[in-house]
Amino acid sequence: MLRRMHPDGPERRHPYDLGHAIRTGHKPPRLDFERAPIPIVPVTDFRPRVRPATEDHGRERRLSTRRWARPLTCQAGSQDRGNPMKVLVTGGTSGLGLAMASALAATGATVALTGRSGERAESVAAGLPGATGVEMDVRDESSVARAVDRAWSRLGGIDMLVNNAGIGMRTVNPRFMTQPQGFWEVPSDAFRAVIDTNLTGYFLVAREITPRMLASGGGRIVNISINHSTMRRAGFVPYGPSRAGSEALSRIMAADLRGTGVTVNLLLPGGATVTGMLPQDVVAPEGHRFLRPAVMDPPIVWLASDDAAGVHDERIVATEFEQWLRDWESRQ
């Protein structure tokens, strides 16, 4: 069953319960695991390393990043060697972006997080140590340029970009989990909105930051992605194509930047994750769970660490991170 559901590889996953944010008073529709339009995580298919959902989530995050909790500082060879890593996280006001920004800030990085609403970005950033919020609409070239200027000025540079801002199928079909629609039913303006955000947005932000990183002697870019199976799943136009395009873009960026001191890597959760992209009235089938955004904490913190200096053109699945890291270390 899992091999057929996940053709891009046997992705072992942690179990997580749904948060209260997606629980409703009425009985929600239940997904058919055999026909689920996105990967669902079986409870039995994991190596248990997480706390029960009833326990404190902040403590869970601290434990999940404990191994990678050394202070994040600029690497040897950098002009800012020994200073905190300066990280820009796009789409950092909620979901995966907020989880990653929180983990990075908690381990010593100086973080700028972006959102379409500057007021919301500043409000969210105020809850993170040393963070700042910046207004950015990744679809708008001038907005991207202003935001990068502002973030660069506030942080004193940017050592790492986390390209995360995106929108999902809910903006096209609110019932996509239970009532997927064919590509011929997708309005052209909805198609363009997703492509402009998820693909063109990655391009515009990376294009704006990369020359600065090159002039500074190096930097890191992490592009957030999804499972290959989701990219080609029925009913997932335009989200699947947008993420397939951004993954191809990432690979080409890595090829273009090889040997320059600017590294590019892909990072994805490894399964359906509890974010605003999921309909609020849908739960996983009995015996299955969605992932929590905190699954991204250990790999993103590691990618910002000295240990990851020089890691380039890798595709890291968060739920497989520890095994990936052991394999990677064995090759060094």
C-alpha positions as CSV (number, residue, x, y, z in Angstrom):
1,M,0.0,0.0,0.0
2,L,2.7,2.5,1.0
3,R,4.8,1.7,-2.0
4,R,1.9,2.6,-4.3
5,M,0.9,5.7,-2.3
6,H,4.5,7.0,-2.3
7,P,6.3,6.2,-5.5
8,D,9.1,8.6,-4.8
9,G,10.5,6.3,-2.1
10,P,9.7,4.6,1.2
11,E,9.3,7.7,3.4
12,R,9.2,6.6,7.0
13,R,7.2,9.2,9.1
14,H,6.5,10.2,12.6
15,P,2.9,10.2,13.9
16,Y,1.3,13.4,15.0
17,D,-2.2,14.2,16.1
18,L,-4.2,17.0,14.5
19,G,-4.1,20.2,16.5
20,H,-7.2,21.9,18.0
21,A,-7.2,24.4,15.1
22,I,-8.6,21.8,12.7
23,R,-11.0,20.1,15.1
24,T,-14.7,21.0,14.7
25,G,-17.9,20.4,16.7
26,H,-19.5,18.4,13.8
27,K,-18.3,15.0,12.5
28,P,-15.7,15.8,9.9
29,P,-15.5,13.9,6.6
30,R,-13.1,11.0,6.8
31,L,-10.6,10.3,4.1
32,D,-10.4,7.0,2.3
33,F,-6.7,6.0,2.7
34,E,-6.8,4.0,-0.6
35,R,-7.9,7.1,-2.5
36,A,-6.5,9.9,-0.4
37,P,-5.3,12.7,-2.7
38,I,-2.2,13.4,-0.6
39,P,0.1,11.1,1.4
40,I,-1.2,10.2,4.8
41,V,1.0,8.9,7.5
42,P,0.3,5.4,9.0
43,V,0.8,5.3,12.8
44,T,2.7,2.0,12.5
45,D,5.2,3.3,9.9
46,F,7.7,5.2,12.0
47,R,10.4,5.0,14.6
48,P,8.9,6.7,17.7
49,R,10.9,9.7,18.8
50,V,8.1,12.2,19.5
51,R,6.1,13.1,22.6
52,P,2.4,12.4,22.9
53,A,0.2,15.2,21.4
54,T,-1.3,15.9,24.9
55,E,2.1,17.1,26.3
56,D,3.6,20.5,26.0
57,H,4.3,21.4,22.4
58,G,7.1,23.9,23.3
59,R,8.8,21.2,25.2
60,E,8.4,18.9,22.2
61,R,10.2,21.4,20.0
62,R,13.0,21.9,22.5
63,L,13.5,18.1,22.6
64,S,13.2,17.7,18.9
65,T,16.1,20.2,18.3
66,R,18.2,19.2,21.3
67,R,20.8,17.4,19.2
68,W,21.2,20.4,16.9
69,A,20.9,23.1,19.6
70,R,24.4,24.5,19.5
71,P,24.3,28.3,18.8
72,L,24.1,29.0,15.1
73,T,27.0,31.2,14.0
74,C,28.6,32.1,10.7
75,Q,31.1,29.6,9.5
76,A,34.8,29.8,9.2
77,G,35.8,31.9,6.2
78,S,32.9,34.3,6.5
79,Q,33.5,37.9,7.2
80,D,31.1,37.6,10.1
81,R,32.7,34.4,11.5
82,G,31.4,33.8,15.1
83,N,28.4,36.1,14.8
84,P,24.8,34.7,14.8
85,M,23.6,33.3,11.5
86,K,21.2,35.7,9.7
87,V,18.3,34.0,8.1
88,L,15.4,35.2,6.0
89,V,12.3,32.9,6.1
90,T,9.6,33.8,3.5
91,G,6.0,32.9,4.5
92,G,7.1,32.8,8.1
93,T,4.0,33.9,9.8
94,S,2.4,30.5,10.1
95,G,2.7,26.8,9.3
96,L,6.1,25.4,8.2
97,G,7.6,28.9,7.9
98,L,6.8,29.8,11.5
99,A,8.0,26.5,12.8
100,M,11.3,26.9,11.0
101,A,11.7,30.5,12.0
102,S,11.0,29.6,15.7
103,A,13.5,26.8,15.7
104,L,16.2,28.9,14.1
105,A,15.6,31.8,16.5
106,A,15.6,29.5,19.5
107,T,19.0,28.1,18.6
108,G,20.6,31.5,18.2
109,A,20.0,32.7,14.6
110,T,18.9,36.2,13.9
111,V,15.7,35.8,11.8
112,A,13.7,38.0,9.5
113,L,10.3,36.5,8.6
114,T,8.1,37.7,5.9
115,G,4.4,37.9,5.2
116,R,2.1,39.7,2.8
117,S,0.9,41.7,5.8
118,G,3.7,43.7,7.3
119,E,1.7,44.2,10.5
120,R,1.2,40.5,10.9
121,A,4.8,39.7,10.2
122,E,6.0,42.2,12.8
123,S,3.4,40.8,15.3
124,V,4.5,37.2,14.8
125,A,8.2,38.1,14.9
126,A,7.7,39.9,18.2
127,G,7.1,36.5,19.8
128,L,10.5,35.1,18.7
129,P,13.8,36.1,20.3
130,G,15.7,38.7,18.2
131,A,13.4,38.3,15.2
132,T,12.1,40.9,12.9
133,G,9.0,41.0,10.6
134,V,9.1,42.2,7.0
135,E,6.3,42.8,4.5
136,M,6.8,40.9,1.3
137,D,4.5,39.8,-1.5
138,V,6.6,37.2,-3.4
139,R,4.6,37.6,-6.5
140,D,5.6,41.3,-6.8
141,E,9.1,42.0,-8.0
142,S,9.2,45.5,-6.4
143,S,7.9,44.2,-3.1
144,V,10.5,41.5,-3.1
145,A,13.3,44.0,-3.8
146,R,12.1,46.3,-1.0
147,A,11.7,43.5,1.5
148,V,15.2,42.1,0.8
149,D,16.7,45.6,1.2
150,R,14.9,46.0,4.5
151,A,15.8,42.5,5.8
152,W,19.4,42.9,4.7
153,S,19.6,46.3,6.5
154,R,18.0,45.1,9.7
155,L,20.0,41.9,10.0
156,G,23.3,43.3,8.7
157,G,23.2,40.9,5.8
158,I,21.6,37.5,5.0
159,D,23.5,34.2,5.4
160,M,20.6,31.9,4.6
161,L,17.4,32.2,2.6
162,V,14.5,29.8,3.4
163,N,12.2,29.9,0.3
164,N,9.0,28.8,1.9
165,A,6.1,31.2,1.0
166,G,3.4,29.4,-0.9
167,I,-0.3,28.8,-1.2
168,G,-2.1,25.5,-1.6
169,M,-5.1,23.8,-3.2
170,R,-7.5,25.3,-0.8
171,T,-7.3,28.6,-2.8
172,V,-8.4,26.7,-5.9
173,N,-10.7,24.0,-4.5
174,P,-11.6,24.2,-0.8
175,R,-12.8,20.5,-0.9
176,F,-9.7,19.2,-2.7
177,M,-9.1,16.5,0.0
178,T,-12.5,14.8,-0.5
179,Q,-13.8,16.2,-3.8
180,P,-10.8,16.6,-6.2
181,Q,-11.5,18.3,-9.5
182,G,-10.0,17.8,-12.9
183,F,-7.5,20.2,-14.4
184,W,-10.1,21.4,-17.0
185,E,-12.2,22.7,-14.1
186,V,-9.5,24.9,-12.7
187,P,-10.0,28.7,-13.4
188,S,-7.0,30.2,-15.2
189,D,-6.7,33.0,-12.6
190,A,-6.5,30.5,-9.8
191,F,-3.9,28.6,-11.7
192,R,-1.8,31.7,-12.3
193,A,-2.0,32.8,-8.6
194,V,-0.6,29.5,-7.4
195,I,2.2,29.4,-10.0
196,D,3.0,33.1,-9.3
197,T,3.4,32.4,-5.6
198,N,4.9,28.9,-5.5
199,L,7.2,29.0,-8.5
200,T,7.8,32.6,-9.6
201,G,8.0,33.7,-6.0
202,Y,10.9,31.3,-5.3
203,F,12.6,32.6,-8.4
204,L,12.1,36.3,-7.6
205,V,13.4,36.1,-4.0
206,A,16.4,33.9,-4.9
207,R,17.3,36.2,-7.8
208,E,17.2,39.2,-5.5
209,I,19.4,37.7,-2.8
210,T,21.9,35.6,-4.7
211,P,24.0,38.5,-6.1
212,R,24.3,39.8,-2.6
213,M,25.4,36.4,-1.3
214,L,28.0,36.1,-4.1
215,A,29.4,39.5,-3.3
216,S,29.6,38.6,0.4
217,G,31.5,35.4,-0.4
218,G,28.8,32.8,0.1
219,G,25.4,31.9,1.5
220,R,22.8,29.2,1.7
221,I,19.5,28.7,0.1
222,V,16.9,26.2,1.2
223,N,13.9,25.7,-1.0
224,I,10.9,24.0,0.7
225,S,9.3,21.2,-1.4
226,I,6.8,18.4,-1.2
227,N,6.7,14.7,-2.0
228,H,7.1,13.7,-5.7
229,S,3.8,11.7,-5.4
230,T,1.9,14.9,-4.5
231,M,3.3,16.7,-7.5
232,R,1.6,14.3,-9.9
233,R,-1.5,13.4,-7.9
234,A,-4.9,13.6,-9.5
235,G,-6.8,16.7,-8.7
236,F,-3.7,18.6,-7.7
237,V,-3.5,21.2,-10.5
238,P,-2.0,23.7,-10.1
239,Y,-0.3,23.0,-6.8
240,G,1.5,19.9,-8.0
241,P,2.9,21.5,-11.1
242,S,3.9,24.6,-9.1
243,R,6.0,22.5,-6.7
244,A,7.4,20.3,-9.4
245,G,8.5,23.5,-11.1
246,S,10.1,25.0,-8.0
247,E,12.0,21.7,-7.4
248,A,13.3,21.8,-11.0
249,L,14.2,25.4,-10.4
250,S,16.1,24.5,-7.2
251,R,18.2,21.8,-9.1
252,I,19.1,24.3,-11.8
253,M,20.0,26.9,-9.2
254,A,22.3,24.4,-7.5
255,A,23.9,23.7,-10.9
256,D,24.4,27.3,-11.7
257,L,25.9,28.1,-8.2
258,R,28.1,25.0,-7.9
259,G,31.5,26.1,-6.7
260,T,30.5,29.7,-5.9
261,G,30.2,29.4,-2.2
262,V,26.4,29.7,-2.3
263,T,24.8,26.4,-1.6
264,V,21.2,25.3,-2.6
265,N,19.3,22.4,-1.0
266,L,15.7,21.1,-1.0
267,L,13.8,20.3,2.2
268,L,10.3,18.8,2.6
269,P,8.3,17.5,5.5
270,G,7.7,13.9,4.1
271,G,3.9,13.8,4.4
272,A,0.7,15.9,4.8
273,T,1.3,18.5,7.5
274,V,-1.1,20.4,9.7
275,T,-0.9,23.9,8.2
276,G,-3.3,26.3,6.8
277,M,-3.1,24.4,3.5
278,L,-5.3,21.6,4.9
279,P,-9.1,22.0,5.1
280,Q,-10.1,22.5,8.7
281,D,-12.8,19.9,8.7
282,V,-10.8,16.9,7.5
283,V,-9.1,14.4,9.7
284,A,-6.9,11.5,8.7
285,P,-8.3,7.9,8.6
286,E,-8.4,5.9,11.8
287,G,-4.9,4.7,12.6
288,H,-3.2,7.5,10.6
289,R,-1.9,11.0,11.5
290,F,-0.8,14.2,9.9
291,L,2.6,15.6,10.6
292,R,3.2,18.7,12.8
293,P,5.2,21.6,11.3
294,A,7.8,21.0,14.0
295,V,9.0,18.0,12.0
296,M,11.1,20.6,10.0
297,D,13.0,21.9,13.1
298,P,16.0,19.5,13.2
299,P,16.9,19.6,9.5
300,I,16.5,23.3,9.1
301,V,18.6,24.0,12.2
302,W,21.2,21.6,11.0
303,L,21.3,23.2,7.5
304,A,22.1,26.5,9.2
305,S,24.9,25.0,11.3
306,D,28.6,24.8,10.7
307,D,28.2,21.1,10.1
308,A,26.2,21.8,6.9
309,A,28.8,24.2,5.4
310,G,29.3,23.0,1.8
311,V,26.3,20.7,1.7
312,H,24.9,21.3,-1.8
313,D,22.2,20.0,-4.1
314,E,20.7,17.6,-1.6
315,R,17.0,16.7,-1.2
316,I,16.2,16.1,2.5
317,V,13.0,14.6,3.8
318,A,12.4,15.8,7.3
319,T,10.8,12.5,8.5
320,E,13.9,10.7,7.3
321,F,16.5,13.3,8.4
322,E,18.4,11.2,11.0
323,Q,18.8,8.3,8.6
324,W,19.8,10.7,5.8
325,L,22.3,12.4,8.1
326,R,23.9,9.1,9.0
327,D,24.1,8.1,5.4
328,W,25.6,11.5,4.5
329,E,28.2,11.4,7.2
330,S,29.2,7.9,6.1
331,R,30.0,9.3,2.7
332,Q,32.2,12.1,3.9
